Amino acid sequence: MELALLGTIFLSDKRKDSLLLLIDGPMSIDDIKNNLNVTTSAIMTQIKILIDHGLVVYANDRYFLSNFGEVIARKMLPLVKTLQVYSDNLEYWDNHKFSSIPTLLQDRISEIGSCSLVEPDLNRMYELPKDLEDNLAEAKTIMEVSSYFSPAYTSKYLEYARKGVKMSLIVTEHVFERIRDEYRPTLEEFISMGNVDLYVYHDDIGLASCIATDKFLSFALFFKNGMYHNHAMIGYEKSALKWGEALFEYFKTTSLYVDGI
């Protein structure tokens, strides 16, 4: 019975999409077909199957989820979103260290939604990818967790801070020591600003970086062999920004605030 029900839901995109669509509330057949961009005859066949399995109910010219259908549809939603996150960037997830993301954020990976890979042009391989730099330049708040050092960040982040951008950064001890030793004047000015909070995480962060702003989420993972390539995944959904904030707070709870050198 369980396998038959799974087949009913997932072996047809029309049935699956109909269940997810009806989470929003009762709809007429015209509402359903227009939202799913299908013909009446094509969708009616699939709706009838859902009715026969007790997942959908028809009354007053409207189709709506049964009580149990609603439970199932709401449980389906994060799974479908997770599968979409994975399938949209299959090569990236297959080649990078997904396990470096904290487990509780792995469980919420569906929240990052639609993301795309951005990479620097060949003539600026050691600079920030232009799409990432352009997005950062428009941000009013920046929260970042980072375990790798890039000279581009020291000058750019100081520039943003001088413009009044609210910034909260968490770096590893090794990254902090390098900035302190090689860019001390920049660091001193940076941490003296009232709109900047800097923290040091005294353990392995695992992922290369995660940036959450008021505009976008960006994250970069290491390859499975431990190597890093100057690239990033970027997403703009509100749930993605919340995911990034949650990851920042996860590392912040055990990080040391820097109030001087």
C-alpha positions in Angstrom: 0.0 0.0 0.0 2.8 2.4 0.9 4.6 1.8 -2.4 1.4 2.2 -4.3 0.7 5.6 -2.6 4.3 6.8 -3.3 3.8 5.8 -6.9 0.5 7.7 -7.0 2.2 10.9 -5.8 5.7 10.8 -7.4 5.4 8.9 -10.6 3.4 11.7 -12.2 4.6 15.3 -12.1 1.0 16.4 -12.7 -0.2 14.6 -9.6 2.7 15.8 -7.5 2.4 19.4 -8.7 -1.4 19.3 -8.1 -0.9 18.3 -4.5 1.7 21.0 -3.8 -0.5 23.6 -5.6 -3.5 22.8 -3.4 -1.5 23.6 -0.3 -2.5 27.2 -1.1 -6.2 26.4 -0.8 -9.2 25.1 -2.8 -9.1 25.7 -6.5 -11.3 25.3 -9.6 -10.1 23.1 -12.4 -9.3 26.2 -14.4 -7.2 27.5 -11.6 -5.2 24.2 -11.5 -4.7 23.9 -15.2 -3.7 27.5 -15.6 -1.2 27.3 -12.8 0.3 24.1 -14.1 0.0 25.1 -17.8 -1.8 21.9 -18.8 -5.0 21.0 -20.6 -8.2 20.2 -18.7 -8.3 16.6 -20.0 -4.7 15.9 -19.0 -5.1 17.2 -15.4 -8.6 15.8 -14.8 -7.3 12.3 -15.3 -4.6 12.8 -12.6 -7.0 14.7 -10.2 -9.4 11.7 -10.4 -6.6 9.4 -9.3 -5.8 11.7 -6.3 -9.5 11.7 -5.4 -9.7 7.9 -5.6 -6.8 7.6 -3.2 -8.4 10.0 -0.7 -5.9 12.8 -1.1 -8.1 15.3 -2.9 -11.8 16.1 -2.3 -14.2 17.8 -4.8 -17.1 20.1 -3.5 -18.8 23.2 -4.7 -16.9 23.3 -8.0 -13.6 23.3 -6.1 -10.8 20.8 -5.5 -9.1 20.8 -2.1 -6.8 18.5 -0.1 -8.3 16.0 2.3 -7.1 16.3 5.9 -4.6 13.5 5.3 -3.8 14.9 1.8 -2.8 18.2 3.4 -0.5 16.4 5.9 1.2 14.5 3.1 1.5 17.5 0.8 3.1 19.6 3.5 5.6 16.8 4.2 6.3 16.5 0.5 7.2 20.2 0.1 10.6 20.2 1.8 11.6 17.0 0.1 10.7 18.3 -3.3 12.5 21.5 -2.6 15.6 19.6 -1.4 15.5 17.5 -4.6 15.3 20.6 -6.6 18.3 22.2 -4.9 20.3 19.1 -5.5 19.2 18.5 -9.1 19.6 22.1 -10.2 23.4 22.0 -9.4 24.1 18.3 -9.4 27.7 18.6 -10.5 28.5 21.1 -7.7 27.1 19.0 -4.9 28.7 15.8 -6.3 32.2 17.4 -6.4 32.2 19.4 -3.1 32.2 18.7 0.6 28.5 18.9 1.5 29.4 17.3 4.8 31.2 20.5 5.9 27.8 22.2 6.3 26.6 21.7 10.0 24.0 18.9 10.2 21.1 21.1 11.3 21.7 23.4 8.3 22.0 20.3 6.0 18.5 19.4 7.2 17.3 22.9 6.1 19.1 22.9 2.7 15.8 23.1 0.9 15.6 26.7 2.1 18.4 27.9 -0.1 16.1 27.5 -3.1 17.3 28.3 -6.6 21.0 29.0 -6.8 23.5 29.6 -9.5 27.2 29.2 -9.8 29.3 32.3 -10.3 33.0 32.2 -11.2 35.6 35.0 -11.9 36.7 35.8 -15.4 40.0 34.4 -16.5 41.6 37.8 -16.3 40.7 38.2 -12.6 41.0 34.7 -11.2 42.3 35.9 -7.8 39.6 38.5 -7.4 36.1 38.2 -6.3 33.7 37.0 -9.0 32.2 40.1 -10.5 28.6 39.0 -9.8 29.5 38.5 -6.1 31.3 41.9 -6.0 28.4 43.7 -7.6 26.0 42.2 -5.1 28.2 43.0 -2.1 28.5 46.6 -3.3 24.7 47.0 -3.0 24.3 45.3 0.4 23.4 47.2 3.6 24.3 44.3 5.9 26.9 41.6 5.5 27.4 38.5 7.7 30.1 36.1 6.7 31.7 33.0 8.0 35.1 32.3 6.3 37.9 29.8 6.6 40.1 31.0 3.7 42.1 34.2 3.1 41.7 36.4 0.1 43.6 39.8 -0.2 40.6 41.1 -2.2 38.4 40.9 0.9 40.7 43.1 3.1 40.4 46.2 0.8 36.8 45.6 -0.3 35.4 45.0 3.1 37.2 48.0 4.5 35.7 50.0 1.7 32.2 48.7 2.5 32.6 49.4 6.2 33.7 53.0 5.5 30.5 53.5 3.6 28.5 52.4 6.7 27.6 48.9 5.8 26.8 46.8 8.9 29.2 44.0 9.0 29.7 40.9 11.1 32.5 38.5 10.2 33.7 35.2 11.6 37.1 33.9 10.6 39.3 31.1 11.6 42.3 31.7 13.9 44.7 31.2 11.0 42.9 33.7 8.8 42.8 36.2 11.6 46.6 35.8 12.3 47.4 36.4 8.7 45.3 39.5 8.5 46.8 40.7 11.8 50.4 40.1 10.6 50.1 41.3 7.0 47.3 43.9 7.1 47.5 45.3 10.7 46.6 48.9 9.9 43.6 47.8 7.9 42.6 45.4 10.7 42.9 48.1 13.4 40.8 50.5 11.4 38.3 47.8 10.7 37.6 46.7 14.2 37.6 50.2 15.6 34.4 51.0 13.5 31.1 50.9 15.3 29.4 49.2 12.4 31.8 46.2 12.4 31.8 43.0 14.6 34.7 40.6 14.1 34.9 37.1 15.7 37.5 34.3 15.7 36.4 30.7 15.5 39.0 28.5 17.1 38.2 25.3 15.3 37.8 24.0 11.7 34.9 25.8 10.0 34.9 23.3 7.2 33.3 25.3 4.4 35.2 27.9 2.5 32.7 30.7 3.1 29.1 31.7 3.6 27.9 35.3 3.1 24.4 36.4 4.1 23.3 39.9 3.3 20.0 41.7 3.1 20.0 41.0 -0.7 21.5 37.6 -1.3 23.1 34.4 0.0 26.5 33.2 -1.2 28.4 30.1 -0.2 31.5 28.3 -1.3 32.5 24.7 -0.4 35.8 23.0 -0.7 36.2 20.3 -3.3 36.2 16.8 -1.9 40.0 16.6 -2.2 40.2 19.7 0.0 41.1 22.1 -2.8 39.4 25.5 -3.2 38.5 27.3 -6.4 37.5 30.9 -6.4 33.8 30.5 -7.1 30.5 30.7 -5.3 26.9 29.7 -5.3 24.4 32.6 -5.1 20.7 32.7 -4.3 18.2 35.4 -3.7 15.2 33.8 -2.0 14.2 35.2 1.4 14.4 31.7 2.9 18.0 31.5 1.6 19.0 34.6 3.5 17.5 33.1 6.7 19.5 30.0 6.1 22.6 32.0 5.8 21.8 33.9 9.0 21.2 30.7 10.9 24.6 29.3 9.7 26.3 32.5 10.9 24.6 32.2 14.3 25.6 28.6 14.6 29.3 29.5 14.4 28.9 32.7 16.3 27.8 30.9 19.5 31.3 29.5 20.0 33.4 32.3 18.5 35.5 34.8 20.3 34.6 38.5 19.8 37.6 40.6 18.8 37.7 44.0 20.6 41.4 44.8 20.0 44.7 43.5 18.8 
